[in-house]
Amino acid sequence: MNNDDKNHLIALFIDNENLRQSLKNDKNIDYSSKHVCKYLSDNFGTIVLGKSYWAHGRPNDPRGLPGGKNYELSLLGIKIVPIPTYIGVDGIEKNNADGEIIIDIMYALERYPAIDLWVLVSNDKDFIPILEELRRRGKQVILIHSQDVRVLNVMCDRLGIIRILYQDIVSHGAR
């Protein structure tokens, strides 16, 4: 992909809980979807479809859905998709964000053929099959992540998917 080409039509899917959890112990990183949106707009084109998937409904979770962020993200063209969280039989918190993201990507792939750049923000290797499908269909793909996950690195290199560390995006915005 030619990084000088800033005319891409971009679809952006943010696995918010996954990235937020991976960065929660790093006090030097300000996690916000706006950093991702600005970086993509500055370097690649226009976000024409954007969704950020937010887990909510945890027991004793005072946060709920991000009230203030709703407005901020809507100004960027990003829709918040609420994903209910529940406690599984094993006592571990569960949600269906991965499944929702995959379904939304498949739907958008069929519905919006003009979108030529697909961006996923996640560290989750469960997305490998959908990333492979996007490449099989000739789409350009960027994976934005915050952790080195070996299997994702190998897969991205094999398929020609651009990997960008979230931390590099934040430092890019600070310049």
C-alpha positions in Angstrom: 0.0 0.0 0.0 1.3 3.4 -0.9 1.2 5.5 2.3 1.2 8.6 0.2 -2.2 7.7 -1.1 -4.6 9.6 1.2 -7.7 8.9 -0.8 -8.7 5.6 0.7 -12.3 4.9 1.8 -11.8 3.4 5.2 -13.9 0.9 7.3 -12.8 1.0 10.9 -13.7 -1.6 13.6 -12.5 -1.1 17.1 -12.4 -3.9 19.7 -12.5 -1.3 22.4 -12.5 -3.6 25.4 -9.6 -5.6 24.1 -7.3 -2.6 23.5 -8.4 -0.8 26.7 -7.6 -3.9 28.8 -4.2 -4.4 27.2 -3.3 -0.7 27.9 -4.8 -0.3 31.4 -1.5 -0.7 33.3 0.4 1.6 31.0 -0.1 5.1 32.6 2.0 6.7 29.9 -0.6 5.9 27.2 -3.8 7.9 26.8 -6.2 5.4 25.3 -8.8 7.1 23.0 -10.3 6.1 19.7 -9.8 9.7 18.5 -6.0 9.0 18.2 -6.7 6.2 15.8 -9.2 8.2 13.8 -6.9 11.2 13.4 -4.0 9.0 12.4 -6.0 7.2 9.8 -7.4 10.5 8.4 -4.0 12.1 8.3 -2.3 9.2 6.6 -4.8 7.2 4.6 -8.1 8.8 3.7 -11.7 9.1 4.9 -13.4 6.9 7.5 -16.7 6.2 5.8 -17.7 3.4 8.2 -16.6 3.2 11.8 -17.7 1.2 14.8 -16.4 0.9 18.3 -17.6 -2.1 20.3 -18.0 -1.4 24.1 -18.6 -4.1 26.7 -21.0 -3.0 29.4 -23.2 -4.3 32.2 -20.5 -5.9 34.3 -21.5 -6.5 37.9 -20.4 -3.5 40.0 -19.3 -1.6 36.9 -20.2 2.1 37.5 -18.9 3.1 34.1 -21.7 1.7 32.0 -21.5 3.0 28.4 -19.2 6.0 27.7 -21.7 8.9 27.8 -19.2 11.7 27.0 -17.4 9.5 24.4 -20.7 9.0 22.5 -20.7 12.6 21.3 -16.9 12.7 20.7 -17.0 9.5 18.6 -20.1 10.5 16.7 -18.3 13.7 15.6 -15.6 11.4 14.2 -18.3 9.2 12.4 -17.8 6.3 14.8 -20.8 4.5 16.1 -20.7 2.9 19.5 -22.0 -0.7 19.5 -22.9 -1.8 23.1 -22.0 -5.4 23.8 -23.6 -6.9 27.0 -21.2 -8.5 29.4 -22.2 -11.5 31.5 -20.5 -13.9 33.9 -20.1 -17.4 32.4 -20.6 -20.7 34.2 -16.8 -20.7 34.8 -17.1 -17.3 36.7 -15.2 -15.5 33.9 -16.6 -12.3 32.3 -17.7 -13.0 28.7 -19.1 -10.9 25.9 -19.8 -11.5 22.2 -17.8 -8.6 20.8 -15.7 -10.7 18.5 -18.7 -12.3 16.9 -20.4 -9.0 16.4 -17.3 -7.5 14.8 -16.9 -10.4 12.4 -20.6 -10.3 11.4 -20.4 -6.5 10.9 -17.3 -6.8 8.7 -18.8 -9.5 6.6 -22.0 -7.5 6.1 -20.0 -4.3 5.3 -17.8 -6.3 2.9 -20.9 -7.2 0.8 -22.8 -4.0 1.3 -20.0 -1.4 0.6 -17.7 -2.7 -2.2 -16.1 0.7 -2.7 -14.4 0.6 0.7 -10.8 -0.3 -0.1 -9.0 0.0 3.3 -10.2 -2.1 6.2 -8.8 -1.4 9.7 -9.2 -3.6 12.8 -8.1 -2.3 16.2 -7.5 -5.4 18.4 -4.8 -7.8 19.8 -7.2 -10.7 19.4 -6.0 -13.6 17.3 -9.6 -14.8 16.9 -9.8 -12.3 14.0 -7.3 -14.1 11.8 -10.0 -15.8 9.6 -11.8 -12.5 8.8 -8.5 -10.8 8.1 -7.6 -13.6 5.7 -11.0 -13.3 4.0 -10.5 -9.6 3.5 -7.1 -10.2 1.8 -8.6 -13.1 -0.3 -11.1 -10.5 -1.6 -8.3 -8.2 -2.5 -8.8 -5.6 0.2 -6.0 -3.7 1.9 -5.9 -4.3 5.6 -4.3 -2.5 8.6 -4.2 -4.1 12.1 -3.7 -1.7 14.9 -2.6 -3.4 18.1 -0.9 -2.7 21.4 0.9 -6.0 22.1 3.2 -8.2 20.1 1.2 -11.3 19.5 3.5 -13.7 17.6 0.7 -15.5 15.6 -0.7 -12.1 14.5 2.7 -10.9 13.5 3.4 -14.0 11.4 -0.1 -13.9 9.8 0.1 -10.2 9.0 3.6 -10.7 7.4 2.3 -13.7 5.4 -0.7 -11.8 4.0 0.8 -8.4 3.5 -1.2 -6.8 6.3 0.2 -3.6 7.7 0.7 -3.7 11.5 0.7 -0.5 13.5 1.3 -0.3 17.2 -1.2 1.9 19.0 1.6 3.4 21.0 3.2 4.7 17.8 -0.1 6.3 16.8 -0.2 8.2 20.1 3.4 9.3 19.8 2.7 10.4 16.2 -0.1 12.7 17.5 2.2 14.2 20.0 4.6 15.6 17.3 
